[in-house]
Amino acid sequence: MSQVVGLTSLSVDYHRPGVNGRVIWGGLVPYDTVWRAGANENTVLASTSAFAVGGTTLPAGRYGVFTIPGRDRWTIILSRQANAWGAFSYTPTEDAVRFTVVPKPAEFTERLQYNFDDPTPNTVTLTLRWEKLAVSFPIGLNTDQVVLDSLASQLRNLPRFWGTAWEQASAWALNNTTNLDLAETWADTAVALAPTFASYNLKAAILDRRGKKAEADSLRKAHLATANEAQLNAYGYQLLNQKRNSEALAIFIRNTKDHPESWNAWDSLGEAYAVTGDKAKAITNYQKALSLATDPVQKKRIEGILAGLK
């Protein structure tokens, strides 16, 4: 049974005994005795990244899952020994972590079942269900750090020779973490390898985040003339998303002047006018985009927008 959280793959390998009409808790599974949390070989929890459980962060790897069931509380044990038969050779000196949880009543489950419940970008809950009991504990993951480590690893390989790879890595770090130093280091490498408006704009975005707005604006202005159609378009939407509508309109207008035969440039200008509430100009520019578009899908999309504006 497995689950992916961010870039981390988690799995539980277990053998699945049945109730078969037996008394399970305090019977087949004695209270206050170490149990293999399954049948046959011990249950194994594996993670491809470091994870936090029971207040302890453990490195990536495979861990034997053992429990000590109690009437009111259970002890959960993750052991560094993940290859044992049952709990017969279990020894506390191999514990990676142990902590207690409170079991809860649950609907009847004939065969032991593990599930990863309620996954989020950084957490998931591992739940054991058997007979009329559920025992759960949360697993925490530092997904942002896992992604940063993955990006750093990839940038040691072939992608390191292309500025776009450094640019994409820097943009992810900027937009998803607080590690501005790393984002700026990667952006500087992107600028060195591919001195495009896109890479300079990324560097400027980092300066903006650092509160150096004047320096950021100066950097953008110095390199705006090198921007191609796609880069101008992306910059226009960046400004639009920042509610800097007049500046966005200026960029979109510039793009239509520089690339008058591009349906996409006129389409974006139409959208900008629609966002700012100028319906008449939005219609005019969408009609221009429609006259230049050749893709049936795009033509149909623009026609739908025009129908909604009229």
N, C-alpha and C positions, 0 to 999 in steps of 0.2 A: 504494500500500500504506500502511495507516494503523493507528494504535493510539491509544487514549486512556489517559492515566495521570493519575489524579485528575481535574482539570478541564482538563488540557492535551491538545490534539490534536496528534499528531505524524504526519508523512507523509513518504514517499519517492516521488518521481516519477522513473522511469527507463525507458530503452529496454532490451529484453531480447534480447541476441544469443545465438546457439546455438553449441555446440561444433562441430557439423557435421564431426566427425572430424579437426579441426585441432589442432595443438599450441597451447595457449592461453598458458601462463605461460612467458615467455622466447621466445615465438613471435609469435602474433597480438598479444599484450600484452607488449611488451618489458620487460625488467627495467630498473630505475633510470631510468625515463622517466615523466613525468607522464601519467596515464591518466584519462579522463573517468568511469571507474567505471561504464561502461555502453556504450551506443551512441548515435550521433546527437547530440542535445542533451545537455549535461552533466546528470548525475544531480543532483537537488535534494532536500535535507532541509529540511523546514519544521516550525516549532514555534510554537504560539500563546502560549507563555510562555517566559520566560528559562530556559535550560538549561545544564548544565555538561557539558563534554566535554574530555578531554585536559588536565584541570587548569585549564581556563578557563571562566568563565561568560559566555555569549553572550546578547544580548537576543533576544526573540522575532523571528521573521522567516524568510526563505528564504535558504538557503546552498547554493552549488554544492559538490558532493562530488567531490573529485579524490583520486587516490592515486598513490603511487610504489611499485609492487610491487618487492620484492627477493626473492632466493632464501630468505632466512631472516627478514627483517623487512620490514614495509611502513610507509610513511609515509602517514598519513591527513591530508587537507587539507580544511578547510571554508573556502570562499571567499565573500567578500561579493558576488561577482559570480555570480549564479545564472541568468543568461540567455545563456550562451555556447553556441556550437556546438562540441561536443567540447572539447578542451584546446588548440585552435590559438591562442586569444587569451589563454590562462592567463598570469597574471603574479603572482609571489610577493608583490608589494606589496599585493595585494588579499586576502591570507590573513587570515582571522579567527582561525584556530588551526591548528597542525599538530603532530602527535605520532606516535609509532611504536607498532606493535602486532606481535604474532607470529602469523603465519597457522598454521592447523591443518589436518591432513588431514581429509577428509570424504568421505561417500558421493558417488558421481558425480551431478552435476546437469547435465543437458543445456543448459538455458537459465538464464542469469544470474537470480538470485533474491535479493531482499532480504526480511528478516523482522525484526520486532520480537519478540525472545525474552525469556522470563522477566520479564514486567512485575510490578512491585511498586507500592505506593502512591507511591514516590519515584524509582524507577529502571526502566530497560528497556535491553536490549542490542540494538543494531542489528547484524545479521549479513549479510554478503555471502556467497553460496554460488554457486560456479560450477566446472565441471569437477570436480576432486577436492580442492577447497580451500574453507576457510571462514575469513573474516576478520571479527572482531567487535570492537566497542568499546562500553563502557557510556555511557549518557546519564543524567545525574542531574537531578532536578527538586525544587524546594522546594515541594511540594504544599500544605503548610500556609499558606505565604505567598501562594500563588496563590489559595487559598480566601479568605483574609483580604482580599486585594485585591479579589476578586470581591464579597464581602459589603460592603465599604466603597463600592464602586461602586454596588451595588444600593441602598444606604441613602442615596445622593444623589438617588434617583428617588422614585416614589410610595410605596414601602414606608416611607420615612422618617416618614410621617405616622401610622403605626400602631405602638403599643408592642410588639405581638407580634413585629414584624419585628426590632426592636432586641433584644428578649428572645432570640429564636432565634439571632441573630448572636452575642450575648454568650455564650450557652450553648455554641455551637460553639467559640468561642475559649477558653472555660474548659476544656472537655473535651478539646480536641485540641492546644492550644498552651501555652506558658509565658508568653504575653503577658497577664498579669493586669491591667496598666494599661488595655489596650484593652478587655478583657472588662468591667472595672468601669465604664469610660466609657460603653460601650454599655448596660450594666445600669442606670446612673443615668438615662440617657435613657429607657429602658423604664419605669422607675419614675415619671418625670416625666409621660410620656404616658399610661401605664396603671398606676396605683398599685394593682395587684392582689396577692394573696398570692403568685402565681406569680413576679411580678417582684421582690417583696421577698425571696422565698426564694432566687432566683437571686443577688441582691446578697449575701444571707447566705452562700451557698455560696462566693462569692469571698472573703468575710471569713474563712470557715473555712480556705480555702487559704492565706491570709496569716497564719494562726495566731491570728486574733482570734476565738476560739470563743465567749467570753462575749458579745461584741458581736453575733455572728451569732445566737446563741440568743435574745438579747433582742429582736432585730429580728423573728425569726420569731414569738415569743410575742406581740409587740405587734400583729401583723397576722393571726394565725391565725384570728381570729373572722370575717375577711372571706373566707376560703377557701370556694369552692363545692365541690360534690361531686367534680368531676373533679380539682380542685387538691388536695383532701385525699387523694384516692386516689393521686395521683402522689407526694405527699409521703410517704405511708405506704410506698410501694414504694422511694422513695429511702432511707428509714430501714432498710427491710428489706435492701436491697442493701449498706448500710453495716454490717450485722450488729447494728444497734441494735434488736433484736427487741422488747423490752418497750415501747420508745417507738413502734415501728411498730404494734404491737397496739393501743396506746392511741388512735392516730390512726384506725385502721380501725374500732375500736369506736365512736369518736365519729362517724364517717361514717354508720354504720348507725343511730345514734340521731338524727342530723340528717336522714337520708334513708331512713327505714324502708321505703319502697316501692321502693327501687332494688335490683334483683337484683344489679347489679354491685358495690354496696357489700358485700352479704353474701357474694358470690363472693370478693371480695378478702380479706375477713376469714377465710373458710374457708381460703384459700391461706396466709394468714399463720400460722394455727394449724397447718396441715400442715407448713410450713417449720420451726416451732418444735417439732414432734414431738407435738403434742396432737391425736391422731387423732380422739378422741371429739368435741371441739369443732369440729374441721375438718368432720366429717360433719354435725353439727347445722347449721352455717352454710351448707354447700353445699346441704343439703336445703331450707333457707329460700330460698336463691338460686334453686333449681330451681322452687320453688312460685311464684315471682314472674316468672320468665323467660317470655317469649312467643316469642322467636326460636327456631325449630326447631334451628338450628345450635348456638346456645348451650345449649339444653336437652340436646342429644345430647352436647356436650362435657362438661357438668357430670355427666351420668349416667355417662359414662366415668370421670371422676375418682372418683365415689362408688364405682363398681364396684372400682376399684383400692384404695380405702381400706378396704373391708369385708373 
